[in-house]
Amino acid sequence: MTKFTVTVIDTSGIQNYVFNSNRLRENIGASHLVSEVTLDWVKETLDKEFDIPKCRQKEAIEISGLNAELVYAGGGNTLLIFKSRKIAVEFIQILSKRVLKDAPGINLVVAHADFDWDQDNNLYQVVKDLMQGEVERRKYERITSVPLLGLGVTAVCNSTQLPAVGRSDEFVNYGDEKEADSYLISRETKQKLEAVSRANRKLQDIFAEEVDENIFQFPYRTDHLGRSEGESSYAAIVHADGNRMGKRFQKYGEDAKNNRDYVNRMRKFSESVDLAGRNALKAVAKTLIKSIKEGKVIGKQGEFKLKAKYYLPFRPLVYGGDDITFICEGRLGLELAALFLNKFEEQTVADGKKITACAGICVVKTHYPFVRAYQISEELCKEAKKFVKEKKQFEPNGFSAIDWHLAASGLIGSISEIRKREYQITVDKKNWNLAMRPVRLDNNSSDWRTWEGFTQVVKEFQEGKDWKDRHNKIMALREVLRKGYIEEFLLAYKLPHLPLFPESSGQNEQLKNQGWKDGVCGYFDAIEALEFYIGLED
């Protein structure tokens, strides 16, 4: 019997840690610190404290003679195997001390379990029990940290409201870039700011083949996304998440023949998913740069000139595994989200099955509170996933979908409250929905709520002979749709019908004549998007 200890390292409250500041550079540094804690620092601790060089950290623990093996690390989770519980506890003590010192604010959740390596494939069940039991229990039972907020004479950090230790310009190192403003910062914010240069270097290295750093730098301020002085500007926060990846991850491990096969499978699947997300982001960057070099961005919502100089109007913030968050210039949000999902579907992961994902896009004014916009994008992603789940009976393999919200002003309430307040109308004592969102990315079904349908209607409003340059007519249709029926509108403007949806949907007859299908409007979203982006051009 060979006794080993498996250790799961997870993180708690990461969304709040990463996105609790309205300054993009702090979000960048925070995201990078999370990646360092759960990957880089794990490797460095094994190397420096346990004499396991990085090149040997994935060697089979049962034959290597080493005290530990790194199974996988990604997406804020890390799995390791140690020769004994004593070594595992010692490792966590060293790592935790470094986190407290160099990454204050990050909360680690750790669980250990002893197991018999020689027992066929019992590691799968041990890890499953740890993930679903001990780790989750510790997350919910964790006592919230209540730090000393200082004395009456203590100045506080603008971002964390914790005692300040200095000013931002003392700790900023962005090469030739100077800090635009100076503000009080806490120790937590200080560490985030110091991590920005490392984050930029890592991102530039990952995208070295796609992004020439001598031409474009990744932005670390929202003002660098394409904003021009004197113009209103918007930023899009895109949050994407793979569909059912957790269950696939678990199933792939469950099919392992023995413990070694399980370890290899988990590592292979984790690395393949991480690579899939990065490759999809690289494809987005490559396409965007090509458009910029041509002088304008051309997408399914039309074309516009992009004010991009020195900085790429796109920046990945979280890119570990299938959980992806990026920020971009507001007009690019929907296009890049759809492009990312399509490129993500083209990737191959270890189990050989098709991968799909959902994305939520929140477009807000550039200096709108970042944490609030991220919360809405996360809610929108969940709405898209709910849409996919509702179709599961007919499409068990799932599909990719997106949902979005264009906020010309503020955001009050949850996305469900916003939609009930702003997009729900009552017609014949029934609730009808002005928004057709979420929409699916593919066209392989009879469902009319598709990205192609949405963009085809937008294009018709822009270029169709009955609609081009007739802004008042489109706005009149918007007001009529708010009331429900459109027959009088078609007669008043002598229109045979509204813009057509793709023939594949099979729903054109009802939509083109009535504007609605089963209480869902097919045109309001397109008009709202057109109005929003025309506003951006003003």
C-alpha positions as CSV (number, residue, x, y, z in Angstrom):
1,M,0.0,0.0,0.0
2,T,1.4,3.4,-1.0
3,K,-0.1,6.3,0.8
4,F,-0.1,9.8,-0.8
5,T,-1.9,13.0,-0.1
6,V,-3.9,15.0,-2.7
7,T,-4.3,18.7,-2.2
8,V,-6.8,21.0,-3.9
9,I,-6.2,24.7,-3.9
10,D,-9.1,27.0,-4.8
11,T,-9.8,30.6,-4.4
12,S,-12.8,32.4,-2.9
13,G,-14.2,35.9,-3.7
14,I,-12.0,36.3,-6.8
15,Q,-14.5,38.3,-8.8
16,N,-14.7,40.9,-6.1
17,Y,-11.0,40.9,-5.7
18,V,-10.3,41.4,-9.4
19,F,-13.1,43.8,-10.3
20,N,-13.7,45.9,-7.1
21,S,-11.9,48.9,-8.6
22,N,-13.0,51.3,-11.4
23,R,-9.4,51.6,-12.5
24,L,-8.5,49.1,-15.3
25,R,-4.9,48.9,-14.3
26,E,-5.8,47.6,-10.9
27,N,-8.1,45.0,-12.4
28,I,-5.2,43.9,-14.6
29,G,-2.8,43.6,-11.7
30,A,-5.4,41.8,-9.6
31,S,-6.1,39.2,-12.3
32,H,-2.4,38.6,-12.9
33,L,-1.8,38.1,-9.2
34,V,-4.5,35.4,-9.1
35,S,-2.7,33.7,-11.9
36,E,0.6,34.0,-10.2
37,V,-0.7,32.6,-6.9
38,T,-2.4,29.5,-8.4
39,L,0.3,28.7,-10.9
40,D,3.6,30.6,-10.9
41,W,4.0,30.7,-7.1
42,V,3.0,27.1,-6.8
43,K,5.8,26.2,-9.2
44,E,8.3,28.5,-7.5
45,T,7.5,27.1,-4.1
46,L,8.1,23.5,-5.3
47,D,11.3,24.6,-6.9
48,K,12.9,26.7,-4.2
49,E,11.5,25.1,-1.1
50,F,11.2,21.4,-2.1
51,D,14.0,21.1,-4.6
52,I,11.7,20.1,-7.4
53,P,12.8,22.1,-10.5
54,K,10.0,23.3,-12.9
55,C,11.1,20.8,-15.6
56,R,10.4,17.9,-13.3
57,Q,7.2,19.0,-11.5
58,K,5.0,16.8,-13.7
59,E,7.0,13.6,-13.3
60,A,5.1,10.6,-12.0
61,I,5.4,10.8,-8.2
62,E,5.2,7.0,-7.8
63,I,8.5,6.5,-9.6
64,S,10.3,9.9,-9.6
65,G,11.5,9.9,-6.1
66,L,10.2,13.4,-5.7
67,N,8.0,14.6,-2.9
68,A,5.3,16.2,-5.0
69,E,3.7,16.2,-8.5
70,L,1.8,19.1,-10.0
71,V,-1.3,17.6,-11.7
72,Y,-2.8,20.8,-13.2
73,A,-3.2,24.5,-12.4
74,G,-5.6,26.8,-14.2
75,G,-8.7,28.9,-13.9
76,G,-7.9,29.6,-10.2
77,N,-7.7,25.9,-9.3
78,T,-4.6,23.8,-8.6
79,L,-4.3,20.1,-7.9
80,L,-1.2,18.5,-6.5
81,I,-0.1,15.1,-5.1
82,F,2.4,14.9,-2.1
83,K,4.3,12.0,-0.6
84,S,2.7,12.7,2.8
85,R,0.2,15.0,4.5
86,K,3.1,16.6,6.4
87,I,4.8,17.7,3.2
88,A,1.4,19.0,1.8
89,V,0.7,21.0,4.9
90,E,4.2,22.5,4.9
91,F,3.8,23.5,1.2
92,I,0.5,25.3,1.9
93,Q,2.0,27.1,4.9
94,I,4.8,28.5,2.8
95,L,2.5,29.4,-0.1
96,S,-0.1,31.0,2.2
97,K,2.6,33.1,3.9
98,R,3.7,34.5,0.5
99,V,0.1,35.2,-0.4
100,L,-0.5,37.1,2.8
101,K,2.6,39.1,2.2
102,D,2.6,39.7,-1.6
103,A,-1.0,39.3,-2.6
104,P,-3.2,40.6,0.3
105,G,-6.9,40.2,-0.4
106,I,-6.7,36.8,-2.2
107,N,-8.4,34.1,-0.2
108,L,-7.1,30.6,-0.6
109,V,-9.4,27.6,0.1
110,V,-7.4,24.4,0.6
111,A,-8.4,20.8,1.3
112,H,-6.3,17.7,1.7
113,A,-7.1,14.0,1.5
114,D,-5.0,10.8,2.0
115,F,-5.5,8.0,-0.5
116,D,-4.0,4.7,-1.5
117,W,-2.2,5.1,-4.9
118,D,-2.2,1.3,-5.5
119,Q,-6.0,1.1,-5.4
120,D,-7.3,1.3,-8.9
121,N,-8.7,4.7,-9.8
122,N,-9.8,5.7,-6.3
123,L,-8.1,9.1,-6.8
124,Y,-11.0,10.1,-9.1
125,Q,-13.5,9.7,-6.3
126,V,-11.2,11.3,-3.7
127,V,-10.8,14.4,-5.8
128,K,-14.5,14.5,-6.6
129,D,-15.4,14.3,-2.9
130,L,-12.9,17.1,-2.1
131,M,-14.2,19.4,-4.8
132,Q,-17.9,18.9,-4.1
133,G,-17.6,18.5,-0.4
134,E,-14.7,19.9,1.6
135,V,-13.8,22.7,-0.7
136,E,-17.4,24.0,-1.2
137,R,-18.1,23.6,2.5
138,R,-15.0,25.7,3.4
139,K,-15.9,28.4,0.9
140,Y,-19.3,28.8,2.6
141,E,-18.0,28.5,6.2
142,R,-15.1,30.8,5.7
143,I,-15.1,33.6,8.2
144,T,-15.0,36.9,6.3
145,S,-11.8,38.9,7.0
146,V,-12.4,42.1,9.1
147,P,-9.1,44.0,8.8
148,L,-8.3,46.9,11.1
149,L,-9.5,50.0,9.2
150,G,-7.0,52.3,11.0
151,L,-7.2,55.0,13.5
152,G,-9.0,58.3,13.2
153,V,-6.0,59.9,11.5
154,T,-5.6,57.2,8.9
155,A,-6.1,58.1,5.3
156,V,-7.9,55.4,3.3
157,C,-7.4,53.8,-0.2
158,N,-9.7,55.1,-2.9
159,S,-10.3,51.6,-4.2
160,T,-10.4,49.2,-1.1
161,Q,-11.3,51.7,1.7
162,L,-8.4,50.1,3.6
163,P,-5.7,52.1,5.3
164,A,-3.4,53.8,2.8
165,V,0.3,53.1,2.6
166,G,1.2,55.5,-0.1
167,R,0.2,57.1,-3.3
168,S,-0.3,55.3,-6.7
169,D,2.4,57.2,-8.6
170,E,5.0,55.8,-6.1
171,F,4.5,52.2,-7.3
172,V,3.7,52.5,-11.0
173,N,6.1,51.3,-13.6
174,Y,4.7,51.2,-17.1
175,G,7.8,51.9,-19.0
176,D,7.5,55.3,-20.6
177,E,3.9,55.9,-19.5
178,K,3.3,58.3,-16.7
179,E,0.6,58.0,-14.2
180,A,-2.3,60.3,-15.2
181,D,-3.4,60.9,-11.6
182,S,-2.1,60.2,-8.1
183,Y,-4.4,58.8,-5.4
184,L,-4.1,57.0,-2.0
185,I,-3.6,53.3,-2.1
186,S,-3.6,50.4,0.4
187,R,-1.2,47.5,0.5
188,E,-3.6,45.4,-1.5
189,T,-3.8,48.0,-4.3
190,K,-0.1,48.6,-4.1
191,Q,0.5,44.9,-5.0
192,K,-2.0,45.1,-7.8
193,L,-0.3,48.1,-9.3
194,E,3.1,46.6,-9.1
195,A,1.8,43.5,-10.9
196,V,0.7,45.5,-14.0
197,S,4.0,45.5,-15.7
198,R,4.4,41.7,-15.2
199,A,0.9,41.2,-16.5
200,N,1.6,43.3,-19.6
201,R,4.8,41.4,-20.3
202,K,3.1,38.0,-19.9
203,L,0.3,39.1,-22.3
204,Q,2.7,40.5,-24.8
205,D,4.7,37.2,-24.7
206,I,1.5,35.1,-25.2
207,F,0.4,37.2,-28.2
208,A,3.9,37.7,-29.6
209,E,3.0,36.2,-33.0
210,E,-0.3,38.2,-33.4
211,V,0.6,41.5,-31.8
212,D,3.8,43.4,-32.7
213,E,4.6,45.2,-29.5
214,N,6.5,47.8,-31.5
215,I,3.2,48.8,-33.1
216,F,0.6,48.0,-30.5
217,Q,0.6,47.7,-26.7
218,F,-2.2,46.2,-24.7
219,P,-4.1,49.0,-22.9
220,Y,-4.2,49.3,-19.1
221,R,-6.6,52.2,-19.1
222,T,-10.1,52.4,-20.5
223,D,-9.1,55.7,-22.2
224,H,-6.7,53.7,-24.3
225,L,-9.5,51.7,-25.9
226,G,-10.1,54.2,-28.6
227,R,-11.5,57.2,-26.8
228,S,-11.0,60.6,-28.4
229,E,-11.1,63.8,-26.4
230,G,-14.4,65.6,-26.5
231,E,-16.4,62.5,-27.7
232,S,-18.6,60.2,-25.7
233,S,-16.9,56.8,-25.4
234,Y,-17.9,53.3,-24.4
235,A,-16.3,50.2,-23.3
236,A,-17.6,46.6,-23.6
237,I,-16.9,44.0,-20.9
238,V,-17.3,40.5,-22.3
239,H,-17.5,37.5,-20.0
240,A,-17.5,34.0,-21.6
241,D,-17.8,30.6,-20.0
242,G,-17.7,27.1,-21.5
243,N,-20.9,25.0,-21.6
244,R,-20.9,22.0,-19.2
245,M,-17.1,21.9,-19.1
246,G,-17.1,21.0,-15.4
247,K,-19.1,17.8,-16.1
248,R,-17.0,17.0,-19.1
249,F,-13.8,17.4,-17.0
250,Q,-15.3,15.1,-14.4
251,K,-16.5,12.5,-17.0
252,Y,-13.1,12.4,-18.7
253,G,-11.5,11.6,-15.3
254,E,-14.1,9.0,-14.4
255,D,-13.2,7.0,-17.5
256,A,-9.6,6.6,-16.4
257,K,-8.2,3.0,-16.1
258,N,-6.1,3.7,-13.0
259,N,-4.8,6.6,-10.9
260,R,-1.9,7.4,-13.2
261,D,-4.3,7.4,-16.2
262,Y,-6.5,9.8,-14.1
263,V,-3.7,12.2,-13.5
264,N,-2.6,12.2,-17.1
265,R,-6.2,12.7,-18.3
266,M,-6.8,15.6,-15.9
267,R,-3.6,17.3,-16.9
268,K,-4.3,16.8,-20.6
269,F,-7.9,18.1,-20.4
270,S,-6.9,21.1,-18.3
271,E,-4.1,22.1,-20.7
272,S,-6.2,21.6,-23.8
273,V,-9.1,23.8,-22.5
274,D,-6.6,26.5,-21.5
275,L,-5.0,26.3,-24.9
276,A,-8.4,26.5,-26.6
277,G,-9.3,29.7,-24.8
278,R,-6.0,31.3,-25.6
279,N,-6.1,30.3,-29.3
280,A,-9.6,31.8,-29.6
281,L,-8.3,35.1,-28.1
282,K,-5.4,35.1,-30.4
283,A,-7.7,34.7,-33.4
284,V,-9.7,37.7,-32.2
285,A,-6.6,39.8,-31.9
286,K,-5.3,38.8,-35.3
287,T,-8.7,39.6,-37.0
288,L,-8.9,42.9,-35.1
289,I,-5.4,44.0,-36.1
290,K,-6.1,43.1,-39.8
291,S,-9.1,45.4,-39.7
292,I,-7.1,48.2,-38.0
293,K,-4.4,48.0,-40.7
294,E,-7.1,48.3,-43.4
295,G,-8.2,51.6,-41.7
296,K,-11.7,50.5,-40.5
297,V,-13.5,47.8,-38.8
298,I,-16.1,46.0,-40.9
299,G,-18.5,43.7,-39.1
300,K,-22.0,42.4,-39.3
301,Q,-23.3,45.6,-37.7
302,G,-21.7,47.8,-40.3
303,E,-18.4,49.5,-40.5
304,F,-16.7,52.4,-38.7
305,K,-13.3,54.0,-38.4
306,L,-11.4,52.9,-35.3
307,K,-9.4,55.5,-33.4
308,A,-6.6,53.1,-32.4
309,K,-3.1,54.5,-32.1
310,Y,-0.3,52.8,-30.1
311,Y,-2.8,50.7,-28.1
312,L,-4.9,47.7,-29.2
313,P,-8.6,48.5,-28.4
314,F,-8.9,45.0,-26.8
315,R,-7.4,43.5,-23.7
316,P,-7.9,40.0,-22.1
317,L,-8.3,40.3,-18.4
318,V,-9.0,36.7,-17.3
319,Y,-7.9,33.9,-19.7
320,G,-7.4,30.7,-17.7
321,G,-9.3,27.7,-18.9
322,D,-12.7,28.2,-20.4
323,D,-13.5,31.2,-18.1
324,I,-12.6,34.3,-20.2
325,T,-13.1,38.0,-19.6
326,F,-11.9,40.7,-21.9
327,I,-12.6,44.4,-22.3
328,C,-12.7,46.3,-25.7
329,E,-13.9,49.4,-27.4
330,G,-17.7,49.6,-27.0
331,R,-18.6,49.2,-30.7
332,L,-16.5,46.1,-30.9
333,G,-18.1,44.3,-28.0
334,L,-20.8,42.2,-29.8
335,E,-18.6,41.5,-32.8
336,L,-15.6,40.3,-30.9
337,A,-17.8,38.2,-28.5
338,A,-19.4,36.4,-31.4
339,L,-16.0,36.0,-33.1
340,F,-14.5,34.6,-29.9
341,L,-17.2,32.0,-29.5
342,N,-16.9,30.9,-33.1
343,K,-13.1,30.6,-32.8
344,F,-13.5,28.8,-29.5
345,E,-15.8,26.2,-31.2
346,E,-13.1,25.5,-33.7
347,Q,-10.7,24.3,-31.0
348,T,-10.1,20.7,-30.0
349,V,-9.9,19.5,-26.4
350,A,-8.7,16.3,-24.9
351,D,-12.0,14.4,-24.9
352,G,-12.5,15.0,-28.7
353,K,-16.0,16.4,-28.4
354,K,-17.1,19.8,-29.8
355,I,-16.8,22.7,-27.3
356,T,-19.3,25.5,-27.0
357,A,-19.6,28.5,-24.7
358,C,-21.9,31.4,-23.8
359,A,-21.0,35.1,-23.5
360,G,-22.5,38.1,-21.8
361,I,-21.6,41.6,-23.1
362,C,-22.2,44.8,-21.1
363,V,-21.5,48.0,-22.9
364,V,-21.2,51.1,-20.7
365,K,-19.6,54.5,-20.7
366,T,-15.9,54.3,-20.4
367,H,-15.7,55.6,-16.8
368,Y,-18.7,53.8,-15.5
369,P,-18.0,51.6,-12.4
370,F,-16.2,48.6,-13.7
371,V,-17.4,46.2,-11.0
372,R,-21.1,46.9,-11.8
373,A,-20.6,46.4,-15.5
374,Y,-18.8,43.1,-14.9
375,Q,-21.6,41.9,-12.7
376,I,-24.1,42.5,-15.4
377,S,-21.9,40.8,-18.0
378,E,-21.8,37.7,-15.7
379,E,-25.6,37.8,-15.3
380,L,-26.0,38.0,-19.1
381,C,-23.7,35.0,-19.6
382,K,-25.9,33.1,-17.2
383,E,-29.0,34.2,-19.1
384,A,-27.4,32.8,-22.3
385,K,-26.6,29.5,-20.5
386,K,-30.3,29.3,-19.3
387,F,-31.4,29.8,-23.0
388,V,-29.1,26.9,-24.0
389,K,-30.4,24.7,-21.2
390,E,-34.0,25.3,-22.2
391,K,-33.2,23.7,-25.6
392,K,-31.4,20.7,-24.1
393,Q,-34.3,18.3,-24.7
394,F,-34.1,18.9,-28.4
395,E,-30.4,19.7,-28.7
396,P,-28.5,17.6,-26.1
397,N,-25.1,18.6,-27.5
398,G,-25.8,22.3,-26.8
399,F,-24.7,25.3,-28.8
400,S,-23.1,28.7,-28.2
401,A,-25.1,31.7,-27.4
402,I,-24.7,35.4,-26.5
403,D,-26.7,38.0,-24.5
404,W,-26.0,41.7,-24.2
405,H,-27.0,45.0,-22.7
406,L,-26.3,48.4,-24.1
407,A,-26.3,50.9,-21.3
408,A,-26.5,54.5,-22.6
409,S,-26.7,55.7,-19.1
410,G,-26.6,53.8,-15.8
411,L,-27.5,50.3,-14.6
412,I,-30.2,50.0,-11.9
413,G,-31.1,46.6,-10.6
414,S,-30.3,43.1,-11.9
415,I,-30.5,42.2,-15.6
416,S,-33.9,40.5,-15.0
417,E,-35.2,43.6,-13.2
418,I,-33.9,45.8,-16.0
419,R,-35.6,43.7,-18.7
420,K,-38.9,43.5,-16.8
421,R,-38.8,47.3,-16.4
422,E,-37.6,48.4,-19.8
423,Y,-38.4,45.5,-22.3
424,Q,-41.6,43.9,-21.0
425,I,-45.0,45.2,-22.3
426,T,-48.6,44.0,-21.8
427,V,-50.6,43.2,-24.9
428,D,-54.1,41.7,-24.6
429,K,-53.4,41.1,-20.9
430,K,-50.3,39.0,-21.8
431,N,-46.6,39.9,-21.2
432,W,-44.6,40.3,-24.4
433,N,-40.9,40.7,-24.6
434,L,-39.3,43.4,-26.7
435,A,-35.9,41.8,-26.5
436,M,-35.2,38.7,-28.6
437,R,-31.9,38.2,-26.7
438,P,-30.2,35.8,-25.9
439,V,-29.4,34.6,-29.4
440,R,-27.6,31.4,-30.6
441,L,-24.5,31.6,-32.7
442,D,-25.2,28.8,-35.1
443,N,-27.8,28.5,-37.8
444,N,-28.3,24.7,-37.7
445,S,-31.9,24.8,-36.4
446,S,-35.3,26.3,-37.1
447,D,-34.8,28.7,-34.2
448,W,-35.1,32.3,-35.5
449,R,-33.4,33.8,-32.5
450,T,-29.9,33.7,-34.0
451,W,-26.9,36.0,-34.4
452,E,-27.3,35.8,-38.1
453,G,-30.9,36.9,-37.9
454,F,-30.1,39.8,-35.6
455,T,-27.3,41.1,-37.8
456,Q,-29.3,40.5,-41.0
457,V,-32.0,42.8,-39.7
458,V,-29.5,45.4,-38.6
459,K,-27.9,45.4,-42.1
460,E,-31.3,45.8,-43.7
461,F,-32.2,48.8,-41.6
462,Q,-28.8,50.3,-42.6
463,E,-28.8,49.4,-46.3
464,G,-32.2,48.3,-47.4
465,K,-34.0,50.5,-50.0
466,D,-37.0,51.0,-47.7
467,W,-34.8,51.9,-44.6
468,K,-31.5,53.4,-45.6
469,D,-31.0,56.9,-44.2
470,R,-34.6,56.9,-42.9
471,H,-33.8,57.3,-39.3
472,N,-37.2,58.8,-38.4
473,K,-39.0,55.8,-39.9
474,I,-36.9,53.4,-37.8
475,M,-37.5,55.4,-34.7
476,A,-41.3,55.4,-35.5
477,L,-41.2,51.6,-35.8
478,R,-39.5,51.4,-32.4
479,E,-42.3,53.3,-30.8
480,V,-45.0,51.2,-32.5
481,L,-43.3,48.0,-31.3
482,R,-43.5,49.3,-27.8
483,K,-47.3,49.1,-28.2
484,G,-47.4,45.7,-29.8
485,Y,-49.2,45.5,-33.2
486,I,-47.6,47.0,-36.3
487,E,-50.3,46.7,-39.1
488,E,-51.1,50.4,-39.1
489,F,-47.4,51.3,-39.3
490,L,-47.0,49.1,-42.4
491,L,-50.0,50.8,-44.0
492,A,-48.9,54.3,-43.1
493,Y,-45.4,53.9,-44.6
494,K,-46.7,51.7,-47.5
495,L,-44.4,48.8,-46.6
496,P,-45.1,45.3,-47.8
497,H,-43.4,43.9,-44.7
498,L,-40.6,44.3,-42.2
499,P,-37.0,43.2,-42.9
500,L,-36.6,39.4,-43.5
501,F,-34.9,36.9,-41.3
502,P,-32.8,34.1,-42.8
503,E,-34.9,31.7,-44.7
504,S,-33.5,28.8,-42.7
505,S,-35.5,29.9,-39.6
506,G,-38.8,29.3,-41.4
507,Q,-40.5,32.1,-39.4
508,N,-40.4,34.9,-41.9
509,E,-44.1,35.0,-42.6
510,Q,-45.2,35.8,-39.1
511,L,-42.2,38.0,-38.2
512,K,-42.2,40.2,-41.3
513,N,-46.0,40.8,-41.1
514,Q,-46.4,41.1,-37.3
515,G,-43.0,41.9,-35.9
516,W,-43.5,39.3,-33.2
517,K,-43.3,35.6,-32.7
518,D,-44.8,33.9,-29.6
519,G,-44.7,37.1,-27.7
520,V,-41.1,37.9,-28.6
521,C,-40.2,40.9,-30.8
522,G,-37.8,40.3,-33.6
523,Y,-36.8,43.9,-34.4
524,F,-36.5,46.0,-31.2
525,D,-33.0,44.7,-30.4
526,A,-31.7,45.6,-33.9
527,I,-33.2,49.1,-33.7
528,E,-31.7,49.6,-30.3
529,A,-28.3,48.5,-31.4
530,L,-28.5,50.7,-34.5
531,E,-29.5,53.7,-32.5
532,F,-26.8,53.0,-29.9
533,Y,-24.0,52.7,-32.5
534,I,-25.2,55.7,-34.5
535,G,-25.0,57.6,-31.2
536,L,-21.4,56.5,-30.9
537,E,-20.6,57.9,-34.3
538,D,-22.1,61.3,-33.5
